[in-house]
Amino acid sequence: MIRGLFRFIYNVLRMFVRLLDLVVRGAFYALLIFGLGVLVAFFFHPEPEVPQGSALVLRPVGTIVEQAELEPPLALLRAGGAPAGQMRLADLVEAVRSARDDARISALVIETDELVGGGLSKLAELRAAIADFKASGKPVLARGERFTQSQYYLASVADELHVSPDGFVLLRGLARYGSYFKDALDKLGVKVHVFRVGEYKSFSEPFTRTDMSDEDRESTRDLLDGLWRIMRDDIAVSRKLTPEAVDAHVNDIAGALARAGGDAAKAALDAGLVDRFSTRDEWRQRLLEAVGQSAEGEEPRRIEVGQYLAVVEAQKSAAPASVAVIVAQGTIVDGAEPAGVVAGDTFARLIREARENDSIKAVVLRIDSPGGSAWASELIRRELELTRQAGKPVVASMSSVAASGGYWIASGADEIWAAPATLTGSIGIFGLFPEFSEPLRRLGIGVDGVTTAPLAGALDPRRPLDPAAAEAMQLSIEHGYRRFLEVVAKARNMSTAEVDAVARGRVWTGEAASGLGLVDKLGGLQEAVAAAAARAGLTDYQLIWPAAVESFEQRLLRRLLRAGEDFGLDLAGTGVARGPLAGLVGEVQRSTADLLRWNDPRHLYLHCLCETP
């Protein structure tokens, strides 16, 4: 019996040791596999090849941006699916322009189903590159299961445009609606004190009105009419239609559907918006006819943009001089921040480093920002001014939005380029101060105390705003506006009266701003870079993209994601939240995040309530 007991204990211990050994071995092998994966991600990249006669496949996923932001690692696991993708406009444009003169590329294929948007001017710049590709004589084919307005605007440049037989083309024009909170704030007893200069400076109106002001309505209508004219005319030219025909279809969607028996795809075909219907297998067959079969199987001969760019980069030779493109994307804030906002200290450092780098001969500031902190805006503008004084040319290139604080920093450049559809101007300034004394009183909460001077506790939101403090704030705002006018007047060789006539917070399209003297020339990033290089006397140069330094964890994750893409794996995910509720929640999150980042030390803001349709 004792022998049996010891045998049992021995067997249990042996099983435990074996199990422990298996666990240790498993952990070791898991760590080994992970380590090998990291080594592969950092040091091994399969060399892509460009088969002769390939089609370059342009399949934008998510939003087209000026500077891609890396989601925090845990964000990949958040509820609701993977984050929407981002694709850099510069990468897409470079791929298309390189493919134009590449004898190995025989066609361009556009598939827009995963495109969320990116702003009219960005889409127009990519569209222009595609039109240039077409001019080389190579065909452009595009297809969508269905087309939103942004997707269709991009795809409509193609020679041959397909849609699914059960799809649609949703061309609906442009609109801007805002929410107004005055009645709700009044019911809560919250007072929002607004200090501003410029009757068109509408950012504060949602807190002080129940509807859109006449000035904002006038400015918005002119702005949307200008943007729609650009979009409509581009579509009309590409589709060989008249602008009136496009307007007629958009303004009578119900009639078009009635004539097509309710078939939205047929209505689009009848209107000349698409060329033909195709199912997925029919589209694949059309691509086989256009570019032939790949060597690996029965798929069309093609190469994705990411793979093609890797080839293009590998073939580039180093140049002796550089033009630095510094991207200012997002709200302008004070301090140091990672990519996603335009942080004053961070951008001042990037500009200063470019100025002190002897290999960098010129700077291009690519702006996609509605503004923000006046303090940070001036910090950035001053660094640009110092760069010019050091003998290095500075050119500002406006993307979708370069308004208010975005225009302030642009004024530090030698010349300003904008796209026709850029939203710019909004030269004005404001401040907001919320007062919660009444809601606290209703809750039975009293606030009392002592001060050593009249303004010592004046900006306490628990107390009614002191009239002296309100007067001081308004005087500061008026001084800030005069300062804005002076900065622009000096940069644009205009009088302050001339600037004031086109300022007062009004937003203009880049096309209109060019006629008003606020912009030098119309064009995209490529033209702005060429202008900066010409000012520096460069004929042989390379582009570099200074940016805020990522943490080790971010660099590691980015490498892993890119390595996965090289092997055809979608590690980051491309799921996009769809539907009106998801869109509303996302917009509230973005707006709240912007408000929480506001940190101007003087509480003076150059921010535009303007969105790219």
N, C-alpha and C positions, 0 to 999 in steps of 0.2 A: 504493500500500500504506500509505504514511504517512497519506494523506488518509483512508483507510478506518479506520485505527487511531484517528485523532482523532474521526472521526464516531462510532465505537463508544463512545469515552470520553464524548463529548458526550451521546449517547443514554442512557448509563448514569447520568450525572449528572442529566440532565433527569428520568429516571424516579425517581431518588432524591429530587430536589427535589419532584416531584409527590407521591410517597409521604409525604415529610415534611409537605408541605402538608396532605394528607389527614389525617394523624395529628393535626397541630396543630388543624385545623378540627374534627376529631372530638372532641378533648379539650375544645376551646372550647365546642362545642355541648353536650357532656355536662355541663360545669360550668354552662353557662347553664340547661340543663334542671333540674339539681340545685338551682341557686339559685332558679329560679322555683318549684320544688317546696317549698323552704324558705319562700319568701315566702307561698305559698298556705297552707302549714301554719300559719304564724303569723298571717296577716292575713285569710284568706278562709275562711269556713265557710258552706257552703250552708245556707240557712235551711230547716229542715224544716217541713212543714205537717202538720196533723192533719186528715185528711179527716173530714167529718161521718159519724158512725155507725161509726167505726173500732173494731177490737179492739186493745187493748194487748197485745202479745206479750211474755210473761215467759219468757225462755229463758236461765236461768242457765248460765254456762259456767265449768267448773272449780270453785273453792272460793269460798264466800261468806265474806267476811272483814270485819273492822271497818275496816281500812285497807289499801288495795291497795299492794303493793310493786312497783316497776318493776325488771324483770330487767336486769342489765348488758347493754349492746349485744351483746357477743360471746356471751352466753348464748343469744341467739336462733339462733345457728349451731351450737350444741353438738350432739354426736351423740345419737341417740336421739329426735329430734323436737323440736318446739317446746315451750316450757314451758306448763304448765297455766295456764289463765286464772284471774283473780281478779275477783270482783265485790263491790263494797261493799254491805253490808247496808243502810246508810242510803239509798243511791241506789235500791235496789229498793223499799224501804218507801215512800220519798217518791213514787216513780212510781205505785205502787198507790193510795196515799192521795190523791194529786192527781187520779188518774183517777176516783176514786169520785164526785166532784162535778163532773166535766168533762162537759158535755152532748155533747161531740163523741165521747166514748168510750162505746160501747154494750155492750162485753163485755170480759172478760179471758180470754186464752188462755195456758195454761201448758204448756210443752214441756220435759221434764226430762232428755232423753237425755244432755246434756253436763254435767249437774250431778254433781260429785264428792262434795261434802259441805259441811260448814261448822259442825258442832256443833248439837246438839239445840236449844239455846236460841235460836240465830240462826234456824233453820228455824221454830221456834215463833213467833218475833216476826214473821217474814214471813208466816207462816200467819195470824196474828191480823189483819194488815193486809188479807189477802185475804178473810178472813171478814167484815171490816168493809165491804169492797167488795161482797160478796154481799148484805149487809144493805140496800144501797141499791136492790136489786131487779134489778141487772144480772147477767146470767149469767156463770158461770165454767166454762170448758171446759178439760180437761186430757188430754194423751195422752203415752204413752211407748212406745217400741219394746219396752222391758222396764223393770222398776222394781227398783232396789236399795232397801234399806230407807229411806235418806235421801230418795231421789227419791220414793218412794211416800208417805212422811209428808207431804211438801210437796204433792204432787198430790192426795192424798186429800181435801183441803178443797174440791175442785171440785164443782159441781153435777152435772157429767157427766164421767165418767172412762173413757177409752179405753185399750186396750192392743193391740198387734199380735197377730194370731191365732197367731203363733209365738213370742210373748213369754212373760213370766212376771212374777210379783210375789214378790220374795224378802224375805219377812218372817221373820226368824230370831231375834228377841230381842236381848239385849245380853250381852256377855261382856267380860272383861278378863283376859288372860293375859300374864304377864311371863317374861322369861328370867332365870335365876339362875346366877351364874358362880362360886360358891364352890369347887366341885370343880375346875373348870378353873384357877382362880387357885392353889389348893393344889398342883396338879400342876406349875404353873409356879414355885411357890415365892413368889408375890406375896402379901404381907399387906396387907389394907386395914383400917386403923384407923378406926373409926367413933365419932364423938362426937355424941350426940343427946339430946334430951329429948322424951318423948312416945312411948308405946308404939305409937301409930297412925302415927307418922312413918315411912313405909315406903320413902322414897326410897333409903335406903342398903341395904335388905335384899337386892337382887340381888347385892351384893358380899359379903354375909356369910352367906347362907343358900342352901340348895338347893331350897327351896320357899316358898310363901306362909305368913306367920305367921298364927296364929289371929286376932290383932287385925286384921291387914290383911284377912283373909278375911271377918271379921264386918263391918267397915266397908264393904268393897267390895260385899258382898251387899246390905246395906241401901241403899247408894247406887244400885246398878243396879236394884234392885226399885223404888225411888222414881222413877228416870228412865223405866223401862219403863212404870210405871203412868201417867205423864204422856203418853207417846207413845201407848200403847194406848188410853187413854180419849179422847184427841183424835181418833184414827182412828175409834173406835167412834161417837162423836157425829156426825162428818162423814158416815160411811157408814150411819148409822141402824142400827147393830148394837149388840149388848150387848158389854161388855168380855169376858165369858165366851166369846162366840162368836169374838172375835179370838184369845183365848188358846187356844181349842180348835183353831183352824186352825194356829197357830204350833207348838203342841205335837204335832200329828199331821200333819205335812206328808206323810209317806209314805202315810198313810191317804187324805189328800185327793187325792194323785196317783193312787193305786190306783183310787179311785172314778171319777176322770176319765180312766182308761185311759192314764195317764202324760202327759196333756196339761196342762202347767203353766198355760197361759192359761185353759183351761176350769176348772181347779181354783180359780183366782182368781175367775172369774165365778160359779161355783157357791157360793163362800163369801161372795159379795156384796162383794168387794173392788174390783171394777170393774163398770162398767155395760154395756160392749159392746166388741166387737172392731172394729178398723178398720185397713185398710192405709193407706199414705201417700196414695194418691189418694182413698180414701174419706174420710179425715180432711180433706183439702183441700175436698172436696165438702161436708162437714158445716160447715166454716167459711164457705163461700160461702152456705149456707142461713142461717147465724146472722147474718152481718154484711153480706152482699152482695158485689158485685164491685167491684174498684178501678177508678178512671178510666183507669189506664195500661194495663190488660190484663185477663186472665181470672183474676187472682189475687184472693184475699179482701182486703177493705179492712182494712188493719192498719197498725200503727206499732210499731217496736221500742222497747224501754225507753230506750236511749241517745238516740235521736232525740226521743222524747217528753220526756225530761228537759231537753234543750236548749231546747225550747219553754217548758217550765215555768220554767226559770231566766231566760229572756229576758222573761217576763211578770212576774217579781217586781219589786216596787218596794223601794227602799232604806228601811230603818227607822232611826230615830235611835239605837237602842241595840242591843247585841249580847249573845248568850250564846255563850261559847266552849266548844266541845266538843273536848277534848284526848284523843286515843286512845292508850291504853297497851296495845299489843299485842306479845306475845312475852315472852321471858325478860328479867328485870330484871338489868342489868349496871352496873358502875361505869364512869364516864367519858362520853365523847361518841361517839355512833354514829348512823348513818342509820336510817331506818324499817326495821322488822323486829325490833328489840329495844327494850326500854324502858331507855334509857341514862340514868343518874342525872343527870349534868350537863346533858344535852340537855333532859330533861323539867323539871328545875329551872328552866332558862332559859325554856322555853315558859310555865310557870306564872307565873314572875316577870314576863314581858312582858305576860301577860294581866292580872296584878294592876296593873301600872303604866299600862295602856291605859285611858284614861277612858271610851272608848266601850263597853268590855266591862263589863257590870254583874253577870255571874254566870259561874261556871265549872262545866262538867260534865266529870267524868273518866270516860271510857268505858273499862272495864278488861276485857281479854281476855288474862290472863297467869297462869301457874302459879307465878310468883314468881322468885326468884333471889337476888341479892346483898342481904344485910341492910343493908349500908352505903348502897347506892343507894336501897333502899326507904325508909329513914329520911330521906334527903336529899329525896326527893319528898314524903313525908308532911309534913315540916317546911314546905316551900314552900306546901303546901295550907293548913296551919295559919296561916301568915302571911297568906295571902290572906283567910282568914276574919277574922282580926284586923283586916285593913284595911277590913272592912265589906262585902266581896263574898262572897255565898253560894257554897258549893261543894257539889255533889251528886255522889255516886259512882253510876255505872250499871254493873252487872256484866253482862257478856256470857256467853259459854260457860263461861269459867273465870276466877275471881278468887280464887285460893287462895294460902295461905302469904304470900309477899311481896306478892301481888296483894291480899290482904286487909289487910295492913299499910298499904299506901298508901291503901286505901279508908277506913281509920279516920281519915284526915285530913279527911274531909268532914263537913258538917253533917248529912247523912242519906244512907243507903245504899239503893239500889234494886237488886233482883236479879230475874232471871227464875225461875220455878219450877224450871226445869231447870239453872240455873247450878250449877257445882261451886265451892263456896266453903268457907271455914274453913281447915282444915289449919294451925291455929295451933300451930306447933312450929318447931324449929330444929335444924340438924345441921352437922357438918363431916366431911370425908373426908381421910384421909392415906394414900396408897399407899406401901408400902415394898418396895424391889427388892433388898435386900441378899442374899437367898438366890439369886435368879437370877444375880446377878453372881458370887457365890461359885462356883456350879456352872460358870460360864464361865471360872473361874480369874482373875477380876478382883478385886483387893484394893483397899480404900479405907482410907486412914489419914491422920492429920494431927494438928494441935494446935489448941486453942481458948484464948481468954482468959477464958471464962465457961461455966458448965454448959450454957446454952441456945444458945450461939453457933452451933453446927452441928447443933442438935437436929432441925431439920426438913429434913435432907438425905435425900431418898428412897433414896440409895445405902446408908444406914446404918440399923441397927435404931433404932426410935423410942425416944428416951430417956423413961423413966417420968415424969420431972419435966415434960417437955414434954407428955406425954399427960395428966397431971393438970391442967396449965395450960389445955390445950385444952378439957377437960371442964368446968372451972370457967368458962371463957369462954362455953361453950355454955349452961350453966345460968343464967349471968347474962343472956345474950341472951334466953332463954326467959322469965325473970322480967320483962325489959324489954318483951317482946312482950305478956305478960299485962297489964302496967301500961298500955301504950299502948291496948290494946283496952278495958280496964276504964274508963279515963278517957273514951274516946270513946263508949262504949255505956252509961255510967252504971251500971256493974256493979261488983261486988267482984272482986278477982283470983281469989278462990276460985270464984266463979260462972263466970268465964271459963275457969278451969282445968278445970272440970267438963265443958265442951263443947269443950275444946281438945285438947292432947296429940297434935296432928297429925292429928286425925280430920277427914275430908272430909264435907261435908253438901251436900244439894241446897239451892237457894235457898229452896224451900218449907219444908224442915225448919229451915234457918237462921233464917227469919222467926219461927218458933215458939220458937226458942231465944234470941232477942234479938240475934242477930248481924246481922240485916237489918231495916230499918225497914218497907219496903213492897215488894210484888211488882209488877213492871211492866217495860216495855222502855225504850228510849232516849227515845221520845217523851214518856212519862210523867215520866221523870227531868228532861228539859228543861223541861217545864211546871212541875215542882216548883221548879226553880232560878229560873225566871222569876217565879213567884209569890213566892218569898222576896225577890226583888229588886224586887218591885212593878211588874213589866213587863207590859204588855198588847200593845204593839206592839214587836216585836223581830225580829232576823234571827239566823240561826246562822252562825258562822264556825268554821273547822276549823284551828286553828294546827297546824303540823307542821314537822318538821325540814326545812331548806332543801335543795333538790336542787341538784346541780351543773349547770353549763350543759349538759353532754352529756346528762344525764338529762332536763332540761327539753326539750331539742331532740328527743330520741327520743320523749318522751311526746307532744309536739305532732305529730310526724310520724305516730305510731300513731293518735292521735285523728283527725287529718285523713284518714287512710286509712279509718278506720271511717265517717267522714261520707260517703265516696264508696263505701262498701260493700266496702272492701278489708280483708282480714284480715292485716295486716302483722305483728302480734305472733304469730299462730298460736294455735290453740286445741287442738292435739293434747294428749292426756292419756295419760301412761304407764299402761297397764292391766296387770292380771295380778298374781298373788301375789308373784312375784319382784321385779317393779318396785316394788310396794308395800313389800316388805321392805327393798330397797335404799334407797328414799326415806326410810323411817323411820330406818334406821341413819344416813343422812347428816344428817337433822335432829337426831337425838340427839347425834351426834358434834359437830355445829356448836354445839349448846347447851353441851356440856361444855367445848369449847375457848374459849367466850366467858366462862366463869366466871372472875371476876377480883376478887372481893371482897377488899379489902386485909387484912381480918382473918380471911378464910377461914371466915366464918360465913354460912350459906345458909338462906334461907326459901323452899324449893322443894318443890312438890307433885308427886308421881309420879301425876298424875291426867290422864286423857285423856277428852275428850268422845266418847262412843260415836257 
